[in-house]
Amino acid sequence: MEEKREILIGVTAGIAAYKTCDLVSRLVKSGCGVSVVMTQNASNLVAPRTFQALTGRPVSVQMFQGGDAIPHIEPARNADLFCVAPATANFLGKAACGLADDLLSTLYLAFSGPVLLAPAMNCQMWEKPSVQRNVRQLMEDGVHFVGPESGHLACGEQGTGRMAEPEQIFKRIQELLLR
Ligand SMILES: Cc1cc2nc3c(=O)[nH]c(=O)nc-3n(C[C@H](O)[C@H](O)[C@H](O)COP(=O)(O)O)c2cc1C
């Protein structure tokens, strides 16, 4: 029997976080074990309990709460792949610079396997030279990207910044797991 794959999903505070529920649901249905870590800000947009219900596992948000002795490392040890969807401009900046001021960004540093980022933001934010610089740095670091796509954005503008659709992210995860 094929070994069950473990996926670590990071959720940051973009409005597209609601679409990550669909992604998580697809992964669980496909037989993966899925653990979700959210930023504190993301927990204002989608309730951790939603991901808890979809995965059947507790959702981690805080570094210094909960019973785990080393919450900033343990989830990274067991995962085959780490996907952050949506990935905010803030997260891209922190990951590109090696900053670790919350549980999710610390886990990114503690994880040594393949990382897939699905950025989502307003088109002006995406085009900002500093954001593009961070994306280039992360690509150089070996991080994989899916999207963002062009189209209608939640802010009402048209442009590049839409998070890739859950189906597309799911396919990319499958491809990376086969490598
Ligand atoms: C309703 C709402 C939607 C937001 N959507 C995005 C977004 O899609 N992308 C982004 O980079 N920031 C977005 N922001 C701003 C981020 O939430 C903000 O930069 C925050 O500091 C990111 O925190 P995090 O990266 O720790 O989750 C949004 C803010 C609000 C209030």
Ligand as a Chemical Component Dictionary entry (heavy atoms), coordinates in Angstrom:
data_LIG
# 
_chem_comp.id                   LIG 
_chem_comp.type                 NON-POLYMER 
_chem_comp.pdbx_formal_charge   0 
_chem_comp.three_letter_code    LIG 
# 
loop_
_chem_comp_atom.comp_id 
_chem_comp_atom.atom_id 
_chem_comp_atom.alt_atom_id 
_chem_comp_atom.type_symbol 
_chem_comp_atom.charge 
_chem_comp_atom.model_Cartn_x 
_chem_comp_atom.model_Cartn_y 
_chem_comp_atom.model_Cartn_z 
_chem_comp_atom.pdbx_ordinal 
LIG C1  C1  C 0 -10.042 41.782 4.512  1  
LIG C2  C2  C 0 -8.550  41.790 4.272  2  
LIG C3  C3  C 0 -8.043  41.152 3.171  3  
LIG C4  C4  C 0 -6.669  41.158 2.930  4  
LIG N1  N1  N 0 -6.192  40.505 1.836  5  
LIG C5  C5  C 0 -4.862  40.475 1.621  6  
LIG C6  C6  C 0 -4.351  39.747 0.512  7  
LIG O1  O1  O 0 -5.074  39.119 -0.265 8  
LIG N2  N2  N 0 -3.003  39.708 0.345  9  
LIG C7  C7  C 0 -2.130  40.381 1.187  10 
LIG O2  O2  O 0 -0.919  40.304 0.976  11 
LIG N3  N3  N 0 -2.608  41.073 2.236  12 
LIG C8  C8  C 0 -3.940  41.127 2.473  13 
LIG N4  N4  N 0 -4.418  41.840 3.551  14 
LIG C9  C9  C 0 -3.459  42.511 4.437  15 
LIG C10 C10 C 0 -2.818  41.487 5.366  16 
LIG O3  O3  O 0 -3.820  40.829 6.119  17 
LIG C11 C11 C 0 -1.803  42.173 6.297  18 
LIG O4  O4  O 0 -0.679  42.584 5.515  19 
LIG C12 C12 C 0 -1.365  41.280 7.413  20 
LIG O5  O5  O 0 -0.386  41.961 8.181  21 
LIG C13 C13 C 0 -0.804  39.949 6.934  22 
LIG O6  O6  O 0 -0.546  39.130 8.049  23 
LIG P1  P1  P 0 0.014   37.652 7.914  24 
LIG O7  O7  O 0 0.954   37.612 6.762  25 
LIG O8  O8  O 0 0.706   37.443 9.231  26 
LIG O9  O9  O 0 -1.150  36.735 7.780  27 
LIG C14 C14 C 0 -5.786  41.841 3.813  28 
LIG C15 C15 C 0 -6.321  42.491 4.920  29 
LIG C16 C16 C 0 -7.686  42.476 5.141  30 
LIG C17 C17 C 0 -8.223  43.205 6.345  31 
# 
loop_
_chem_comp_bond.comp_id 
_chem_comp_bond.atom_id_1 
_chem_comp_bond.atom_id_2 
_chem_comp_bond.value_order 
_chem_comp_bond.pdbx_ordinal 
LIG C1  C2  SING 1  
LIG C2  C3  SING 2  
LIG C2  C16 DOUB 3  
LIG C3  C4  DOUB 4  
LIG C4  N1  SING 5  
LIG C4  C14 SING 6  
LIG N1  C5  DOUB 7  
LIG C5  C6  SING 8  
LIG C5  C8  SING 9  
LIG C6  O1  DOUB 10 
LIG C6  N2  SING 11 
LIG N2  C7  SING 12 
LIG C7  O2  DOUB 13 
LIG C7  N3  SING 14 
LIG N3  C8  DOUB 15 
LIG C8  N4  SING 16 
LIG N4  C9  SING 17 
LIG N4  C14 SING 18 
LIG C9  C10 SING 19 
LIG C10 O3  SING 20 
LIG C10 C11 SING 21 
LIG C11 O4  SING 22 
LIG C11 C12 SING 23 
LIG C12 O5  SING 24 
LIG C12 C13 SING 25 
LIG C13 O6  SING 26 
LIG O6  P1  SING 27 
LIG P1  O7  DOUB 28 
LIG P1  O8  SING 29 
LIG P1  O9  SING 30 
LIG C14 C15 DOUB 31 
LIG C15 C16 SING 32 
LIG C16 C17 SING 33 
# 
